[in-house]
Amino acid sequence: MHEPTLLDLTLDELAEQLATLGCPRYRAEQIWRAAFVDLVSGYDAMSTLPRNLRTRLEAALPFTPCEVGQEQVSPDGATSKTLLRLADGETVEVVSMEYAGRATACVSSQIGCAIGCPFCATGQAGFVRNLSSGEIVAQTLHVARTLQSRGRRLSNVVYMGMGEPLANVDAVLRSIRLLNDPRGFGLGARAFTVSTAGVVPGMDRLANQPLQINLAVSLHAGDDPLRSVLVPLNRKYPLEVLIAACQRYLARTHRRISFEIALVAGLNDRPHHARAVAARLSGLLCHVNLIPANPIPERLDWQRSSAAAVDAYAQVLIAAGIPTTVRDSRGAEIAAGCGQLRARSRQAPTP
Ligand code: SF4
């Protein structure tokens, strides 16, 4: 059972907890502001608090659920991946990606993943446990602090790291509410994107949220036999069921859905694969992101698609009227494919 930390609590919950220590509400507001606006990394840095209160807080309510561990930075400095050590000894990874005009945190929602997609290092390692909302918030604040030290501001949070976010939907939604609170971090709801392999009940939960969060669906193929290989969850929620959930989401939110397609050479990157996807997405308010798959050590026989194959795939979708973008698979050079840094850190202890 995860012990709650400051980063798990709403401002009102913090005020209640501090009241049990005899503190007035303004103390909660001071602490909340220090953590979520000033981005301090511990009670020690809260110089406006009396020293004895800081000591009592350390004992009663740990500040953060994690410590910062190994970090890898891409040669151009624009992508960094950090391993965070959690209180129970598990590790989780978060990626920071800087672009012209925006900076994105890619956060993990679970340790491991039960979905088991064969091209994904996390999926190959199996499921360990869900992350708490505080553990997700801590990842985001770590990236925000790193960016701040580089004179940048975090502009987006994508739930596309380790794990299936909608299999941990309560903690994911709570982390978004915590980070969205205008009294604290104040990141707009539209800055959040939750990705899913197609957990239909979770998609329905998301559709019914008052917050305008973005949804990204990992599609990878437009026919059931191939998608069931690439995303084993497809056996439980086949394409017809998945697309019906997308239609309900669109009817409810009127928000465009992103479909992510990782392309593996020869496996799902041929024009007939693109035509199958185009047929499935026909009439949906959507956008497709094509991502040449990152190579992973577990599937050395699967290689990323060539630029020509990706381009030909994109042309099929565009000709069918589906807005399509080719994305770079950021971070392959720093093992930033899903779960790869964690997998490596378990194989070889860091010096
Ligand atoms: S790709 Fe996503 S859903 Fe599939 S195994 Fe990896 S983390 Fe899980």
Boltz pocket constraint, residues with backbone or C-beta under 6 A from the ligand:
constraints:
  - pocket:
      binder: B
      contacts: [[A, 112], [A, 113], [A, 114], [A, 115], [A, 116], [A, 117], [A, 120], [A, 121], [A, 122], [A, 123], [A, 124], [A, 161], [A, 162], [A, 163], [A, 164], [A, 197], [A, 230], [A, 338]]
      max_distance: 6.0
